[in-house]
Amino acid sequence: MIISRNILQSIRQLILIESCSPCSRHYGPSACQLRQKAILDSCQKSYFSLGTSAFNSPNSEDVVKKRQAELMAKGLPKKKAIPGVKDIILVVSAKGGVGKSTVAVNVASALARGRPSKIGLLDADIFGPSIPLMMNFGDLTPEVNKDNHMIPLVNYGVKCMSMGFLLSESSAVIWRGLMVMKALEQMTRQVDWTDTECLIVDTPPGTGDTLLSLFQTVPVSGVVMVTTPETLALQVARRGATMIQKLGVPIVGIVSNMSSVICNNCHTDIPIFGDGSEKLAADLGVPLITEIPLTCERDAIIKPAIVQDPNSFKAQKFLQIANFVENFLSSQNNR
Ligand SMILES: Nc1ncnc2c1ncn2[C@@H]1O[C@H](COP(=O)(O)OP(=O)(O)OP(=O)(O)O)[C@@H](O)[C@H]1O
């Protein structure tokens, strides 16, 4: 009986995900409703066709999960690799301002050490691009190659692409979902990413269109989740992580940023919010990669910590994340 209830709950969750997916916009509301009904019918059929033996089997939930994944894939755009890119790692956060871009630029710069131009950094935050400033590009703009593909700008050995390269500093992007999807498509597929071993993608906060679209259209190798260990941020992070896990995308681990503050005088590490990130990681069954303290940034030079002083305490934290990502990718690729 408990298993049956789980199955029905899974069906409801599936419908919830379906109705949130970008396809609802493509198909229009009435077509989307028909689609949802078809999915419900199909789910109910598989629910009844499982029979009593399936309900008694310890694998019945796996059967439903497999069916969910099959149905979710139905009718959605097929995932296509980004030409020239081997692995894609998304840096995500449920809340804004928790340090996602900081982690993305530093991990990309750390990975690029010793292998320049093999690591890419894509700024998928169309409305609030921060990579041009954080990677110190000034007002440079990308050129176009003979195939009409934009050539990423390179700094600190990292190939970068951002909407910010195409806009003046004071321009605002006032676009609806479909235009954002189009811009994302162009920044992934109409850019010369040749020979990129790993593309780090800095995503906008939350679990909106951009993130879903990336999950549905490109093969994401893994996700690094950034959060602060504060109750509200953790609660939203938990929801975001659950959605990512439902979509079957592996979470590399959690980075707990601004978790403590180090006293300038006695250098004591003072926790600010408690150990919520540790608990979140344990509940989700994913590693807590590292905890980064809040540091006093009075420096006017904007450079990734890893470039400014690779031996600093903060840079070492980012190196730890980069090593973690590398180990994760080699274990995935060895499978
Ligand atoms: N550990 C830290 N100590 C001090 N300042 C930090 C730390 N981490 C990030 N910051 C600062 O906090 C601000 C927000 O960081 P960042 O832009 O990386 O967050 P974000 O999650 O990408 O934001 P958004 O949601 O707007 O994309 C930046 O000014 C950054 O320099």
The ligand as an SDF file (V2000), in Angstrom:
LIG
                    3D

 31 33  0  0  0  0  0  0  0  0999 V2000
   33.5650   34.1780    0.4870 N   0  0  0  0  0  0  0  0  0  0  0  0
   33.3490   35.4390    0.1600 C   0  0  0  0  0  0  0  0  0  0  0  0
   33.8260   36.4580    0.9160 N   0  0  0  0  0  0  0  0  0  0  0  0
   33.6060   37.7460    0.6070 C   0  0  0  0  0  0  0  0  0  0  0  0
   32.8860   38.1490   -0.4640 N   0  0  0  0  0  0  0  0  0  0  0  0
   32.3790   37.1790   -1.2630 C   0  0  0  0  0  0  0  0  0  0  0  0
   32.5870   35.7870   -1.0120 C   0  0  0  0  0  0  0  0  0  0  0  0
   31.9610   35.0820   -1.9820 N   0  0  0  0  0  0  0  0  0  0  0  0
   31.4080   35.9770   -2.8080 C   0  0  0  0  0  0  0  0  0  0  0  0
   31.6480   37.2350   -2.3810 N   0  0  0  0  0  0  0  0  0  0  0  0
   31.1860   38.4950   -2.9870 C   0  0  0  0  0  0  0  0  0  0  0  0
   29.7530   38.4840   -2.9290 O   0  0  0  0  0  0  0  0  0  0  0  0
   29.2260   39.1070   -4.0900 C   0  0  0  0  0  0  0  0  0  0  0  0
   28.2800   38.1400   -4.7780 C   0  0  0  0  0  0  0  0  0  0  0  0
   29.0600   37.0610   -5.2770 O   0  0  0  0  0  0  0  0  0  0  0  0
   28.7460   36.4110   -6.6890 P   0  0  0  0  0  0  0  0  0  0  0  0
   28.4990   37.4430   -7.7330 O   0  0  0  0  0  0  0  0  0  0  0  0
   29.7930   35.4040   -6.9360 O   0  0  0  0  0  0  0  0  0  0  0  0
   27.3630   35.7070   -6.3270 O   0  0  0  0  0  0  0  0  0  0  0  0
   26.3010   35.0330   -7.3220 P   0  0  0  0  0  0  0  0  0  0  0  0
   25.6600   33.9460   -6.5470 O   0  0  0  0  0  0  0  0  0  0  0  0
   26.9480   34.6570   -8.5970 O   0  0  0  0  0  0  0  0  0  0  0  0
   25.3390   36.2470   -7.5620 O   0  0  0  0  0  0  0  0  0  0  0  0
   24.1290   36.3130   -8.6360 P   0  0  0  0  0  0  0  0  0  0  0  0
   23.0420   35.5060   -8.0340 O   0  0  0  0  0  0  0  0  0  0  0  0
   23.8110   37.7570   -8.6900 O   0  0  0  0  0  0  0  0  0  0  0  0
   24.6240   35.7400   -9.9330 O   0  0  0  0  0  0  0  0  0  0  0  0
   30.4140   39.5090   -4.9490 C   0  0  0  0  0  0  0  0  0  0  0  0
   30.6980   40.8550   -4.7120 O   0  0  0  0  0  0  0  0  0  0  0  0
   31.5450   38.6260   -4.4590 C   0  0  0  0  0  0  0  0  0  0  0  0
   32.8310   39.2300   -4.6120 O   0  0  0  0  0  0  0  0  0  0  0  0
  1  2  1  0
  2  3  1  0
  2  7  2  0
  3  4  2  0
  4  5  1  0
  5  6  2  0
  6  7  1  0
  6 10  1  0
  7  8  1  0
  8  9  2  0
  9 10  1  0
 10 11  1  0
 11 12  1  0
 11 30  1  0
 12 13  1  0
 13 14  1  0
 13 28  1  0
 14 15  1  0
 15 16  1  0
 16 17  2  0
 16 18  1  0
 16 19  1  0
 19 20  1  0
 20 21  2  0
 20 22  1  0
 20 23  1  0
 23 24  1  0
 24 25  2  0
 24 26  1  0
 24 27  1  0
 28 29  1  0
 28 30  1  0
 30 31  1  0
M  END
$$$$
